[in-house]
Amino acid sequence: MKIGFIGLGIMGKPMSKNLLKAGYSLVVRDHNTESEAELARAGAVVANSAKAVAEQCEVIITMLPNSPHVREVLLGEESIIQGARPGTVVIDMSSIAPLASREFHQALAKKEIALLDAPVSGGEPKAIEGTLSVMVGGDKALFDKCYEIMKAMAGSVVHTGDIGAGNVTKLANQVIVALNIAAMSEALALATKAGVEPQQVFQAIRGGLAGSTVLDAKVPMVLARDFKPGFRINLHIKDLANALDTSHEVGAQLPLTAAVMEMMQMLRADGLGDADHSALACYYEKLTNVEITH
């Protein structure tokens, strides 16, 4: 099967490489010609537009920053809708607003193009390992048909409901991750200010109820002052903005999410928008006048 892959960023590039490793033929497209060249060296074919990708592939994966980028690739000039044949399947693995997914689904359906919204969680390390968590919205029969393709990039692929449900699930995930990192940072700032080694606190609590995947992944980064992005603050701001917008649409109040959003906005104003979201610790360091380190 020939698969199209549009969007070769921090996540998309390793995800597409895992599809190649799984034996799929790949046609790729990205604005970054270096990323395209890297995939070409790995065995992919490079196309010069989303339309050209769609003309060659029966399944197309998109992995893009936000709703406007997905709209352009799906419905804009030289887009998928212009090149795809009836029966083509688009798997949008971007993290976007659920209402946007539903809008795109309706527009594509008029041309008999099917859509799954299938955002992922796990960051760059799990994208490289091929152990991402994928949360999928859309027709269940279509999900079953595309399961093995998604599983080639993931450790977990779960159908969560109708179109848009994947992105609702991803927003819930991003709320939990953001609040976990903030809680972790607040606790480690307290320990440091009180004169207790944060590394020892981490080792003491990680096996108990406070332990989590977030704790294991992000505390070592903070202690090493390593804020190289696995997932950028700017992207998490985008996700929390989508979560807050969705919450207003459905009438669900998210006061803790709103508070963490303001922390991230301050960090972006301080020039840390492209840092990993573990840099939330820097907000607390500034607040308490300590450095959380070894």
C-alpha positions as CSV (number, residue, x, y, z in Angstrom):
1,M,0.0,0.0,0.0
2,K,1.2,3.5,-0.9
3,I,0.7,6.0,1.9
4,G,1.0,9.8,1.7
5,F,2.6,11.7,4.7
6,I,2.3,15.5,4.9
7,G,4.2,17.2,7.7
8,L,7.7,16.1,8.6
9,G,8.4,18.1,11.8
10,I,9.6,16.9,15.2
11,M,6.8,14.3,15.3
12,G,6.1,13.6,11.6
13,K,9.6,12.8,10.5
14,P,10.1,9.9,12.9
15,M,6.5,8.7,12.4
16,S,7.0,8.5,8.7
17,K,10.3,6.7,9.1
18,N,8.5,4.1,11.2
19,L,6.0,3.5,8.4
20,L,8.9,2.9,6.0
21,K,10.4,0.4,8.5
22,A,7.1,-1.4,8.6
23,G,7.3,-1.9,4.8
24,Y,4.9,0.7,3.6
25,S,5.7,2.7,0.4
26,L,5.6,6.4,1.3
27,V,5.0,9.7,-0.6
28,V,5.9,12.7,1.5
29,R,5.5,16.5,1.4
30,D,6.8,19.2,3.7
31,H,7.9,22.9,3.4
32,N,11.3,21.9,4.8
33,T,13.3,20.5,1.9
34,E,16.0,19.1,4.2
35,S,13.3,16.9,5.9
36,E,12.1,15.8,2.5
37,A,15.6,14.9,1.4
38,E,16.2,12.9,4.6
39,L,13.0,10.9,3.9
40,A,14.0,10.4,0.3
41,R,17.3,9.0,1.5
42,A,15.3,6.6,3.7
43,G,13.3,5.4,0.7
44,A,10.3,7.7,0.4
45,V,9.2,9.5,-2.8
46,V,8.9,13.3,-2.5
47,A,5.9,15.1,-4.0
48,N,5.7,18.8,-4.7
49,S,2.2,19.5,-3.3
50,A,-0.5,18.0,-1.2
51,K,-2.5,17.5,-4.4
52,A,0.4,15.5,-5.9
53,V,0.5,13.3,-2.8
54,A,-3.3,12.7,-3.0
55,E,-3.0,11.8,-6.7
56,Q,-0.7,8.9,-5.8
57,C,-2.0,7.5,-2.5
58,E,-5.1,5.8,-1.2
59,V,-4.4,6.7,2.4
60,I,-2.9,10.1,3.4
61,I,-1.6,11.0,6.9
62,T,-1.3,14.7,7.9
63,M,0.8,15.8,10.9
64,L,0.6,19.6,11.1
65,P,0.8,22.3,13.8
66,N,-2.8,23.5,14.0
67,S,-6.3,23.8,12.4
68,P,-5.4,26.5,9.8
69,H,-2.5,24.4,8.5
70,V,-4.7,21.3,8.2
71,R,-7.4,23.4,6.4
72,E,-4.8,24.6,3.9
73,V,-3.5,21.0,3.2
74,L,-7.0,19.5,3.0
75,L,-9.0,22.2,1.3
76,G,-6.8,25.0,0.0
77,E,-4.9,25.5,-3.2
78,E,-3.0,22.4,-4.5
79,S,-4.7,20.5,-1.7
80,I,-5.7,16.9,-1.0
81,I,-9.4,17.5,-2.0
82,Q,-8.2,18.5,-5.5
83,G,-6.1,15.4,-6.0
84,A,-7.8,12.6,-4.2
85,R,-10.1,10.0,-5.8
86,P,-13.4,8.9,-4.2
87,G,-12.6,6.4,-1.5
88,T,-9.4,8.0,-0.4
89,V,-8.8,8.0,3.4
90,V,-7.2,10.9,5.3
91,I,-5.9,10.2,8.8
92,D,-5.3,13.6,10.4
93,M,-2.9,13.0,13.3
94,S,-2.5,16.7,14.0
95,S,-3.8,18.1,17.4
96,I,-6.5,20.6,16.4
97,A,-9.9,21.9,17.5
98,P,-12.6,19.1,17.5
99,L,-15.0,21.4,15.7
100,A,-12.5,21.9,12.9
101,S,-12.2,18.1,12.5
102,R,-16.0,17.9,12.1
103,E,-16.0,20.7,9.6
104,F,-13.2,19.1,7.5
105,H,-15.0,15.8,7.7
106,Q,-18.1,17.3,6.2
107,A,-16.2,19.1,3.4
108,L,-14.3,16.0,2.4
109,A,-17.4,13.7,2.5
110,K,-18.9,15.8,-0.3
111,K,-16.1,14.4,-2.5
112,E,-16.4,10.9,-1.0
113,I,-13.1,11.3,0.9
114,A,-13.1,9.8,4.4
115,L,-11.5,11.3,7.5
116,L,-10.3,10.0,10.8
117,D,-9.1,12.5,13.5
118,A,-6.2,10.7,15.2
119,P,-4.0,12.9,17.3
120,V,-1.1,11.4,19.2
121,S,0.6,11.7,22.6
122,G,4.1,10.8,23.7
123,G,6.4,13.5,22.3
124,E,9.5,13.0,20.1
125,P,11.0,10.1,22.1
126,K,7.9,7.9,21.6
127,A,7.6,9.1,18.0
128,I,11.1,7.8,17.4
129,E,10.5,4.5,19.3
130,G,7.1,4.0,17.5
131,T,5.3,3.8,20.8
132,L,3.0,6.7,20.6
133,S,-0.6,6.7,22.0
134,V,-3.1,7.4,19.3
135,M,-6.7,8.5,20.1
136,V,-9.0,8.2,17.1
137,G,-12.4,9.6,16.2
138,G,-14.5,8.6,13.2
139,D,-16.3,5.6,11.6
140,K,-15.4,2.4,13.5
141,A,-15.2,0.3,10.3
142,L,-12.8,2.8,8.8
143,F,-10.8,2.8,12.1
144,D,-10.5,-1.0,11.8
145,K,-9.4,-0.8,8.2
146,C,-6.6,1.7,9.1
147,Y,-5.6,0.2,12.5
148,E,-2.5,-1.6,11.3
149,I,-1.2,1.6,9.6
150,M,-1.5,3.6,12.8
151,K,-0.1,0.7,14.9
152,A,3.1,0.9,12.9
153,M,3.8,4.2,14.6
154,A,2.3,3.5,18.0
155,G,2.1,1.4,21.1
156,S,-1.6,2.1,21.6
157,V,-4.3,3.0,19.1
158,V,-7.8,3.5,20.7
159,H,-11.1,4.4,19.0
160,T,-12.8,7.0,21.2
161,G,-16.0,7.8,19.3
162,D,-17.3,9.7,16.3
163,I,-15.3,12.3,14.3
164,G,-13.9,14.9,16.6
165,A,-13.7,12.5,19.6
166,G,-10.0,11.9,19.0
167,N,-9.2,15.6,19.4
168,V,-11.5,15.9,22.4
169,T,-9.5,13.0,24.0
170,K,-6.2,14.7,23.0
171,L,-7.3,18.0,24.7
172,A,-8.1,16.0,27.9
173,N,-4.7,14.5,27.6
174,Q,-3.0,17.9,27.2
175,V,-4.9,19.3,30.1
176,I,-3.7,16.5,32.4
177,V,-0.1,16.7,31.1
178,A,0.1,20.5,31.6
179,L,-1.3,20.3,35.1
180,N,1.0,17.4,36.0
181,I,4.1,19.4,34.9
182,A,2.9,22.4,36.8
183,A,2.2,20.4,39.9
184,M,5.7,18.7,39.6
185,S,7.4,22.1,39.2
186,E,5.5,23.6,42.1
187,A,6.5,20.7,44.4
188,L,10.1,20.7,43.4
189,A,10.3,24.4,43.9
190,L,8.9,23.9,47.4
191,A,11.5,21.2,48.1
192,T,14.4,23.3,46.8
193,K,13.3,26.4,48.7
194,A,13.0,24.3,51.9
195,G,16.6,23.0,51.4
196,V,15.8,19.4,50.3
197,E,17.5,18.0,47.2
198,P,14.9,17.8,44.4
199,Q,16.6,14.6,43.0
200,Q,16.1,12.9,46.4
201,V,12.5,14.0,46.4
202,F,11.9,12.6,43.0
203,Q,13.4,9.3,43.9
204,A,11.4,9.1,47.1
205,I,8.0,9.8,45.5
206,R,8.2,8.3,42.0
207,G,7.1,4.9,43.2
208,G,4.1,6.1,45.2
209,L,0.8,7.7,44.3
210,A,2.5,10.9,43.0
211,G,4.5,8.9,40.5
212,S,3.6,9.3,36.8
213,T,5.0,9.0,33.3
214,V,5.2,12.8,33.3
215,L,7.3,12.8,36.5
216,D,9.7,10.2,35.1
217,A,10.1,12.0,31.7
218,K,10.3,15.6,32.9
219,V,12.0,15.7,36.3
220,P,15.4,14.5,34.8
221,M,15.1,17.2,32.1
222,V,14.5,19.9,34.7
223,L,17.3,18.7,36.9
224,A,19.7,18.6,34.0
225,R,18.6,22.1,32.7
226,D,17.7,20.3,29.4
227,F,14.8,22.1,27.9
228,K,15.4,21.0,24.3
229,P,11.9,20.6,23.0
230,G,10.3,17.2,22.8
231,F,7.0,19.2,22.9
232,R,7.3,23.0,22.7
233,I,5.5,25.4,25.1
234,N,4.2,27.2,22.0
235,L,2.4,24.0,20.9
236,H,1.1,23.3,24.4
237,I,-0.3,26.9,24.4
238,K,-2.1,26.1,21.2
239,D,-3.6,22.9,22.7
240,L,-4.7,24.6,25.9
241,A,-6.3,27.4,23.8
242,N,-8.2,24.8,21.9
243,A,-9.2,23.1,25.2
244,L,-10.4,26.4,26.6
245,D,-12.3,27.3,23.5
246,T,-14.0,23.9,23.5
247,S,-14.8,24.2,27.2
248,H,-16.6,27.5,26.5
249,E,-18.5,25.9,23.6
250,V,-19.8,23.0,25.7
251,G,-20.1,24.8,29.1
252,A,-17.3,23.0,31.0
253,Q,-15.2,25.3,33.3
254,L,-11.4,24.7,33.3
255,P,-10.0,26.9,36.0
256,L,-6.7,25.0,36.5
257,T,-6.1,24.9,32.8
258,A,-6.6,28.6,32.6
259,A,-4.0,29.1,35.3
260,V,-1.4,27.0,33.6
261,M,-2.1,28.7,30.3
262,E,-1.2,32.1,32.0
263,M,2.1,30.5,33.3
264,M,2.9,29.3,29.7
265,Q,2.1,32.7,28.3
266,M,4.5,34.3,30.7
267,L,7.2,31.9,29.7
268,R,6.6,32.7,26.0
269,A,6.9,36.4,26.8
270,D,10.3,35.6,28.5
271,G,11.5,34.0,25.3
272,L,10.9,30.3,26.2
273,G,8.1,29.6,23.7
274,D,10.3,27.1,21.8
275,A,11.5,25.4,25.0
276,D,10.2,22.0,26.1
277,H,7.0,22.3,28.2
278,S,9.1,21.0,31.2
279,A,10.4,24.6,31.3
280,L,7.2,25.4,33.3
281,A,9.7,24.8,36.1
282,C,11.3,28.1,35.1
283,Y,8.0,29.9,36.0
284,Y,8.3,28.6,39.6
285,E,12.0,29.3,39.8
286,K,11.3,32.9,38.9
287,L,8.5,33.0,41.5
288,T,10.5,31.5,44.3
289,N,14.0,32.7,43.3
290,V,15.5,29.2,43.4
291,E,17.0,26.9,40.7
292,I,15.7,23.4,40.6
293,T,18.8,21.3,39.7
294,H,21.0,18.5,40.9
